[in-house]
């Protein structure tokens, strides 16, 4: 979801207090070789940075300074005089040291033995769960958060582009980054005030939003939710810090000594507290690590100040830089509480220094802490769907009085600039184009045409297929929505359609009624766990690219009436009544079944009424919006789904009595710095006698693309089962292995491995009524396959290689296959 939002900004802007001392340059040795991770600070201050992998640095201060101090382990410290204002393109040469001073000098990788920095680090580990908010049973505080997006690396050619003719006023708010020294143009700002409550005894926390204000890209809590996922909360004491769906190793991690070098650099009083300064930098390139330094108190071993800068070679896409600063206040002499958190990210299509991009900056300020004020358990229960419109409509006077720190002139100018842009026709056209590419819908009044990406398709029954559709759209939080489509196949010369309506009667518990009807041609053997989505249609039903024949398709006429309710946050219950007729859509495929045990009478069409009850639990799921339709922010959450269905023979001339029970469980797990493991388990059983059209079909994959929860080397209907159990494991190493291989390191490739298997059988009664001509084969001896893949090829391509592990002697068995997928991932 957040990739789309950034994409909007990229598309549009591809078309479309002052610092006193600024310094930038490069640190090299006597042989002109760059010195990475050298310490550069203003003389007689704590303001400074660490050079990057190429020895480059830039930073600035609001104060006036006359000299820099540059140092690195194994080299002599050097003082560099500065002139007033800007000092750019400095070349600083360090000489190798001749004597050891104050601390032990390390060269290259620092030793794990006799290193005073590691002794301090071990004491941080011992005390990390006894510092800050963890010292109290309960806590509460007020929080102010400001998120800003800026177009960066603005040059004269960009400003004079014809695309900005008539919009030159946007450049009135130009500024320069204090971290990178690059010019930038503010384009979006979002502010939020909230109250946070927590209970360390029950491990519960709740954040109450009091006010939210944004400058025009989107509205309401949709933008707020997007921002919260883009800039997820993190704790520097944790072993891993999640940014942009990637798990970086924290410099305070217990496993940090395996990926970082640590050096005790300095010690001094900070706010009357004696603190040690430790510099850290990565041992290897291309891993998800940081460089920087931190100050730690000598008695509590709590962090007083820390900065983190992601390695430029880190295996992360579309993000050129990540920079973080945290400052802690001291309460009652021994309690260190986070006072200020600043994070800046540089989003860009390229990591080249001169490439243009978008800065994303988040500033969070904390104050008014209170402790040991218990709340009842019901206080911490999350609201299912609570939306307070006044939160998003506070006055300018309210914000002037309540924001924790005032906005500077450029930040205030963003609101005015975007209000003005809304009146410029050229801006509207460009923004609408970006919205269409991102959402897939073309808006016309209160109706959206689309999705445009499903306009064309192909299968062996319909031939070339064209589809048009749309939905009502009055806003992202519509309480009701009607959507539909019509399609035409040029080979079968038939018109298909689907229409559905959903109405949210009670917004607080998301009580929704739905009704729909669909008549279409579908490949129904591509999912073990069935769905009652009346407009849902599988990718396999109209794939433009597929292997083998794809003629086992079914004419489906489905009508559903349903109700659903979210009883607790991310826990929902749903019931549906459905009536469907199924018949073969191809002369080469049959759904025939015997209507008597003597096998003398055959029927080709299935008529079936069914009552269904579903329970779904998705802990950790984040969604955008409060209307009848919501968007999921990402897919890294657990999902537990159970479904019970009952066929009702005789109701509307239905053919079968049966009961069907299905369970689905998906769990992503972080494996200690080695990526994520995704586990998917499905099981089900049909009690009663049913024909092929109602049977469970092990999902094959005849496309050339990766489709989740299918078997890459099975064709459609290779295996059928009326009871089954399926288990998939897929692990994403996120480049952890390839980063150790010198020739592959710079490619930032990512490794994927997986194994999947399914067991099942078919009852004798179901075999007896089968008249389709399809030989029922059940995976009674366990069908399994495994795959290995390479992801992040050219940043957008993943290729998997799959091998069959069993049933190798089946007719026309595919023993090896290649599958691919495309996508924008961090």
N, C-alpha and C positions, 0 to 999 in steps of 0.2 A: 504494500500500500504506500509506504513512504517513498519507494522508488518512483512511483507515479507522480507524487507531489514534487519531488526534486526535478523530475523530467519536465513537468509543467514550467518550472522556473527556467530550466535550461533552454527549452524551446523558445520561450518568450524573449529572454534576454540574449539569446544568440541572434535573434532578429533585431531585435530592438536596440571641550577643554583641550588645548593644543600642547603636544609634547615639546619639551625644551631641548632635550639631548637625544639624538638618533645616531645609532652606529650600526655598521654592517661591513662584512668583509670575509676574509678567509684566514685560517691559521694553518701554517705549514712548518715543516722541519727544515734543516739546513740543506737538504737535498730536494727541496721544493715538493715534497710529498705531503698531502693533506694530513692533518692530525684530527681524527674524529673524536668527539666527546670531550674536547678540551673545555675547561671552565673559563668563562669570560664574564667578569663583573665590573661594575663601576667602582672605582676606588672609594674606600670608606663607606660602603653600602652593602646591602644584601641583594641588590637588584642585578640580575645577570641571567645568562643562558648557558646551555651546553651546545657546542658545535655539532652539526649533523655528520652523517657518514662521510661527506666530502670536505669536512673542515669549515663549512660555511656557517655564518651566524648573522642574525639581525635582532636588535631589540631597541627599545627607547624608554625614556623616562620623562615625567613631568618636571623633574628637578634639573638643575644645571650641574654637570660634572666635568671635570677637567682632565680625567685620566681613566684608562682601563687597566685592570689587572688580569693577565692571561696566564693560566697555569695548566699543567697536565703532568700526570705521574711519569717520572723519569726525565722530565725536562725542567730547566730553570724557569722560575717565575719571571714574567716580564711586565713592566709598566709601560703603557702606550699613552702619550699625551693626546688630548682631544681639543679641537677647536669648538667654538660655540655653534650650536645648531646641528646640522647634518654632517656626519662623518661616514662617507660611503666608500666602498671598494678598498677597504683597508686590507693590506697584506702583512700579516704578523708572523715573524719567523721566530720559532723557539729553538734554543740550543739544548743539547742533551745535558742533563745534570751531572755534576762531578762529585757531589756529596749528598749523603742522606740527611734530611732535615725533618724533624718533628714526627713524621709518620713513615712507615715502611713504604718503599717505592716498589711498585709492581709494574711489570712490562707485559703487554698482551693480556692474556687471561689472568685474572687475579687468583691467587692461591686460596684454597678452602681451608688451609691451615695457617695459624698465626696471623690472621687478618682481623684487626680490631673492628672493622666495619661489620664483619659477620658475627662477632660477639655481641655487638649492639643489636643486630638484626634478630638474633635468637631471643634476646630479652623482649623485643617488640612482639615476637610470636607468643611468648609466655603471657604477656599482659594484654594482648589485643582484644580479648573478650571481657576485659575488666576496665575498659576506658570509655569515656563519653557517655552516651545514652544508656549503654548496657549496665551502668553502675546503679540504675534505679529500677524499681519495679514498674512504675508507669512514668510516662513523659508526655508533654505536649508543648507545641511551639507554633509560632506564626512564620509563614514562608512567603517570600515574594520571588517570582520567577519571570525573567525577561528573555525571550528568544528573538533573535534578529537574523535575517538573511540579507546578505550583501553580494552584489555582483562585483567581482574583483578583477585586478589587472586591467584597469581601464586605461586606454591610451588614446591619443588624439585621433588616430584612424578610426577607432571604434566610435568615438564621440561624433565624428563627422560623417558617419555612415548615413546613407539616404534613408534607411529604415527609421531613423530617429527624427526625420524632418517633421516639424510640427510638435515634437515631444522633447525639444532641447532642454526644457525646464527641469527634466529629471536629473540633470547633472549638477543642479544647484546644491545638492546635498553630498557632494564628494568629500571623502576623508581618506586618511592613511592609517593602515593597521599598525598598532604598536608592536605587534609580534613579528610580522613579516615585512613591514615597510612598503607593502603594495597599496596602491590606490584602490578604493572600493566605493560602491554606490549602494546605500541602503535601499532595499526594495520591499521589506516586509518586517513587521514587528508584532509580537504577541506578548501580552502581559497577563500575569495571573497572581491573585492573592488567595491564600488558602490557610486553613488551620489543620495541623497534623497531630494525631493522638496515637499513642502506642502503649502496649502492655507487654513487657518482657516476660512476664510469668506465663501468660496464655499465648504468647507469640503472635499477637494480633496488632494490626495497624490500620488506621483509617485516616483518609485525607478528605477534608470538607472544603469544596471549592466555594469561595466567597465572591470572587469577581474575576471576569476574564474579558480581555479586550484585544482585538486584532485589527490589522490595518487593511483588510479587504480581500485577501486571497482565501476564499472559503468563508464559512460562517459557523457560529456556535461551537458546540463541543466537538464537532468533527475535526476542526483544526487542532483543538486542544488535545484530542486523543492521538492524532498523528504526531504531534510534537512529543508527547510523552513516550511514544515508542521510538521515535528517532533518537531522542535523548533519554534513554532509560536511566532509572536510578541505579546508583552503584555505591559500594562501600570499599574504600581503598584497602581496608584490612582483609577483604576477601581474597582468596587465592586467585580468582579469575574475575575480570571486569568485562562485562558484555557491552560492546559498542557495535551498532549496525549489524546485529546478528552474528558477531564474531566474538570469541572469548579470548581476550588478551590476558597474558600472565601479569598479575600485579607485581610491582617491585617489592611489595611487602609479603608476597606469597611464601609459603614454606617450601615450595619448589623453585623459588626464584633463583637460588644459588646454582641451579642447573642451566639457566638461560641468561643470567645477568652477571656482570662483574660489579663489585662494590668496592669503593674506596672511601676511607675516612678522610675528609678533605679539610675540615675546619671545626672550630668550636667557639661559641661566644654567647653573651647574654642577649636574649630576645624577650622583651616585655618582662624583665627581671627574672627570667628563667634561663638557666644554663642549658644550652642545647648543642648537640653535635650535628654537623653537616656531613651527609653521606651522598656521594655522587655514584650513580649507577648507569650502566650502559649495556646493550645486548652483547652476548658472546658470539652470536651468529646473525647473519642477515636473513631477511625474508620470513622470519618468525613473527608472531603476533606479540610484539614486545614494545617497550618504551625506552627512552633515555631521559635523564633529568637528575634531580637531587631532592633531598628532603632534610628537614630539620627535626630532630627528635629530642625530647626532654631527657635529662640525665637521671631523673629519679622515677618518674611514672612511665617512662619510655612510650609516651604518647606523642603522636605526630603534631608538631606545631605548624609546619608549612610544608607543602609538597608541590612539585610540578612534574608533569608527565608529558612527554612529546613522543608520539608514535614514530617508530622507525619508518623512514620514507620508503624503505624496501619491503615493508610489511605486506603480507599477502591479503590485501583488501582492495576492492575495486571502487572506482568513482570517488575515492577519498584520498586526496593528496597529502593532507596533514591533519593530525589531531593534536591539540594542545590543551592541557588541563592545569589549572591552578586551584589549590584548596588552602584556605587559611582557617586556623582554629583559635578560639578565644579560651582564656583560662578562667574558670569559675571556682571560687572558694579555694584557690591555691593549688588544687590538684585535679580538677575536672576539666578536661579539654573538650570543647564542643565546637562542631563545625560552624563557622561564622559566614563564610563566603565560598562559593564554588563557581568557578568560571571554566567554560569549555568552548573551544573554537575548533570547527572542522572546515576544511577546504574541499568542497565537492567539485570534481572536475572530470571531464572525459579522459584527460591525459595527466600523467604525473610530471610532465616536463615543466621546468621552472616558469617558462613564459606563457604557459597555457592559461586561458581564462576559465573562471569557475565561479562558484558561489560559496561565500563564507556562511556557515551556520554557527551562530554564537549564542550560548546560553549562560546567563548570569543568575545565580540563585543566592538569596540572602536569607539568613535565619536569625530570629530574635525572639525575645519574650518567652524564654524557656520556663516551664513549671514542671515539678516532679512529684511523684507519689500521690497523685489524685486519681483513685480508681474509678472506672466506669463499668456499668453493667454489661454483660456479654451481648445483649441485644443492641447496644450502642454500636458495636463493631460489625454488625451485619450489613453487608453491602446492599445498597438500593439496587433493585433489579433494573429499573428504567426511569429513574427520577430525573426530571429536567426542569430546572428553574430558569425561566427566560430572563428574570431580572438580573441574574448573574452576568449575563452577556450584554446588558444594557445600562451599565452604570454611567453616570455623567462624567464629564471632564473634570468637574470640581471634585467629585469623589476621588478620582485618581490622583489629582494634585495633592489632596490631603492625605491619602492612604498609602501610596507607593513608598517603598522603603528608601529609595534613592531617586533623585530627580533625573529625568531624561536630558541628554544633551541636545543642542540645537538640531543636529543632524537626525537624531532619533525622533524628535518632535516633528521634523519635516517630513518623515515618512508618511504620517497620517494625511497631511495636506497634499503631498505629491500623489498618493494613490487615489484620493478623492478626486483630484483633477484629472488623473488618467482615465477614470471611469467615463469621462465625458468626451474622450478622444476616439473617434471612429476607428482609426488605424489600430489603436491598442485593443479595442474590442475584437477586431477581426483576428489579430494575432493570438489573443488569449483564447478565443473560441476555437481556433485551429488546434492549439495545444490541448485544450480540453477534450476535443474529439479524439485526438490520437491517444490520449491517456485513458479516457473512459470507454471509448468505442461507440458512443452515442452522439447523434446530431440533434441538437435541441431546436425545436420550432414551437414557440409559444409554450404551452404547457404539455407538449408531447415530445418524447425522445424517439427518434428513429434509430434502430439498431438491434443488437450490436452489429456493427459493420463487418467485424472479423469473421462472422459466420454466414456471410452472404453466399459464398460458393462452397460446394462440396461435391463428392463423387462416391458412388458405390456401384456394384455390379448389377443391382436391380434397377435403380433409378437412373443410372448413368450420371451425366452432369446434372447437378441440382442447384437451383437458385432459391434463395430465401430472403424475405423482407419481413421486418417486424418492428415493434416499438412498445412504448409504455407511457402511461401518464406520468407526468413529473411536474409537481408544483413546488418542490423543494426537497432537500435531502431527508427531512423528517416527516414526510407525508404519512398520515394515519391510514390511508388506503391507497391502493395502486392496482391498476388493471394493465395487463400486458398480454401480448399475443404475437402470432406470426402466421404467415402463409408461405408455402414452398411448392415448387413444381419440379418434377423429374422429367427430363427430356426423353429418357428411354421408356419408362413405363407410362408416360403421358398422363400422370395423375396429379391432382392438386391435394396438398396436405395442409393441415392447419393446427394451431393450438391456441387456446385462450384461457387465462386464469385471472381471478380477482382475489385480493386479500384485504381484509379490513381489521384494524387493530381497535377493538372495542374498549379495552382497558389498558392504557399506556403503562401504568405502574407495574403490573405483572405480565405485560405483553400478552394479553389474551387476544388471540387472532383467529378469525374465521376465514376459511378459504374455500374456493369452489373453482373447478376447472374441467376442461375437456380437451382431449388431443386425439387427432387421427393422423397417423404418420407411419412411416416405415422405419424400423429400428432393429439394430443388432442387440438382442437382449442377453446374449451370453457373455457379457464383459464385466460382470460384477457379482461377487458372492452375496454381499449384503444388499438387499433390494431397497429401492427408494420409491416414495410416493410423490415425488416432484412431478407434477403433471406436465411441465414444460421441459423437464430434464431430458437430454438426448446425448447418448454416449459419443465420444470422439470416434469410435470405431464405426458408427453408423454412416458417416459421410466423410471418410478420410480421403484426401486427394492423393496420398501416397501410401500404398500398402502392398504386401507380398501375398502371393497365392490368390485363390479365388475368395471373393467375399459375397457369396450368394445365399448364405444362411440367414436371411433377414425375415422379419415378421411384420405383418400388418397389425398395428395396435390401435384400438379404439378404447381410450381410457377416460373415465369420468370419476372425479374424486370430490368428496365433501369432507372437510377436516376442521379441527379446532386444536389450538396449541396454547400452552401457557408456560411462562418461565416462573416457576414457583420460588426458586432461590436464584441468586446470581449464578449464571452459567449452568443451571440445572433446569431442564425443561421436560414437559410431558406433552405428548401429542397423540391424538386419536383421529383415525381416518376411516371413512367408508368409501370403498372404490368398487367400480364395476367395469370390467374390461372384456373385450372380445379379442381373440388372437387367432390369426390364420397365416399360413405361409404366404410370403410375398414373392416366391420364386418357384418355378417349375422344378428346379433341381433340389428343392428342400421341402420337407414335409413335417407337419405337426400331427399327423394322423394318430388316432388311438382307438383301441377296441372298446366298445361300450358294454360288452358282456364277456364273461369268463370263457365262453366257448369260442371266442375270437371269430365270430361270424359277421358282426356288424361294426362298421368303421365310421368314425366321425372326424371331420377335418378342421372344424372350428371349435375353439374353447370359449365358453361363456362362463364368467366367474364373478360372483360378488364376494367381497372380502371385507372383514372388519379388522382393523389394525390398531395396536397400542404400542407407543415407543417412549422410551426414557433415554435422555441424553445428558451426560455430565461432561463439561469441558473446563476443568480448572485452569486458570491462568489465561484463558482466552480474552483477547482485547478486541473490541469492536468500535466502529465509528457510526455515530448517528443514533437517534432515538425513535425513528419511524418504523413503519411496518417492514421495511427492508434495511438491513444493516450490512456494512462491509467489515470483513475481518482484517485486522491490521497485519498479522502474519500467521503462519501455520505451526509455530513451535510451541504447541500446547498439547497436553494429553487429551484424548477423547475416549469416552466410554459410552457405548451405544447398545441398547438391548431392544429387541422388537419381537412382539408376539402378534401373529396373524391367524385369523380363523376363516376358512372358506365356508360359505353358507349355501349348500346345495338346495335348489328349488327357489331361492330368492331371485326374482327376475329371470327365471328359467336357468339358473346356474347349474353347472354340471357336477361339482365335486364338494364333498365334505373333507376337510383336513385342518390340521393345526401346524403352524410353522413357527419355530423359535430360532432367533438369530442373535449373536453377540459379536460385537466389534470392539477392539481395544487397540489404541495407538498411543505410544509413549516415546517422546524424545528424551534422551538422557545425555548430559554432559559427562564425558569420560576424562576427567582430570587432565586437561590440556591436550588430549589426543583427539579432539573433535567431538562429534555428536553421533550417538547410536539411535537409530529409529527402529522401533520394534512394533510390528503390527500383527495382531492375532485376530482371527475370525473363526467362528464355529457356528454350526447350525444343524437343525434336524427338522424334517418334514414328517409329521405323524399322519398317516393316511395314504390313500392311493391317488396319484396325480399323473398327468401326461407330461410329455416333453416340454410343453409351453410353460408349465408351472414348476418344472424340476430345477434344482440347483445346477448351474453350469460353471465349471472351473474356468475362470476368465483367461482367455488367450490374448495374444497381441500380435496381429498380423500387420501392424503398421511398422514404419521405420523409426518410430518415436518412442521415447520412454513414457509409459503410462503407469501410474502408481497402482499397486495392488493387482497387477496382472502378471501372467507368466510369459516371459519373452519368447520362449521356444514352443509354445502351444498354439495350435490353430483353434478357431472358434468351434466349440462342441467336441473337442478331442476327448474331454472327460466330462461326465455328468455324475451327479451324486444327490441322494436325498438326505444324507448326513455327511458332514465333512468337518475338518479342522485344518486351518491354514496358518502358517507362521512365516513371517518375513523379518529378516534382520538386514539392515543397511547402515553401514558406518561411513561417515564423512570425516576424513582426517584433516581437511582444510589446509593441505599443503605441508603438514608437519613432517612427512617423510621426504618429499621432494626437496624441501628446503635444506636437507643435509647433503644433497647431491650437487656438486659444484656446477656441472654443465646444465642442470635443470633449474637451478636456484632462481635465476633471473626471469624465468618464464612464468613464475607464480601459478603453476599448475596445482590442481587439487585432486587428491586420491579418494576414490569411492570403492568400497567392496561390499558385497552382499550375498546372501544365501536365502533361498525361500523354498518351502515345501508344502505339500498338501496331501492329506489322507482323506479317503471317503469311500462310500459304497452305495449300492442301490438295492432296495428291497426286492424280493421276488415278485410281489404284487405289481410294482411299478414296471418291472421288466415284462410281465405278462401282458399288460394292456398296451405296450408300445407297438404301434403299427407304422411308425414313421419311416422305417427302413434304415434308420440310424442305429448302428450297433452300440448299445450302451457299454461304455468302458468307464469303470470307476477306478480311481487311484488307490486301490486296496493295498498295494505294495509300496506306497509312498512315492509320489512323484516329487523330484526336487531338481533345482538348477541353481547355479551360482554365477555371479558376474563381478567384473572389475572394470572400473571406469576412470576416465581422466576428465576432470572438470576445469572450468575457467580457461578454456582454449579461446584465445582472442577475447577473453572476458565474458563471452556470451554463449559459448558452445560446450556441451558435455557429450562425450562419446562413451558408451558402455559396450563391453564385450561379454557375451553370455554363453555359458556352456551347459548342456543338459547332463544331469547326473544319473538319471534312471530312465526306464522305458525306452532304451536306445534302439530296440528292435521293432518299435511300432512302425507300420507302413508310413512312408514319407516323413519320418521323424526328422525334425531339424535338430542337429546336434550342436550347432554353433550359430550365433547371430550377432549382429551389430545394431545398436539402437542409439539414437541421438536426441538431444533436447536443446532448446534455445531459451535464454532468459537473462534478465538483468538482475544480478545478485551482488551484494556487497562482498 
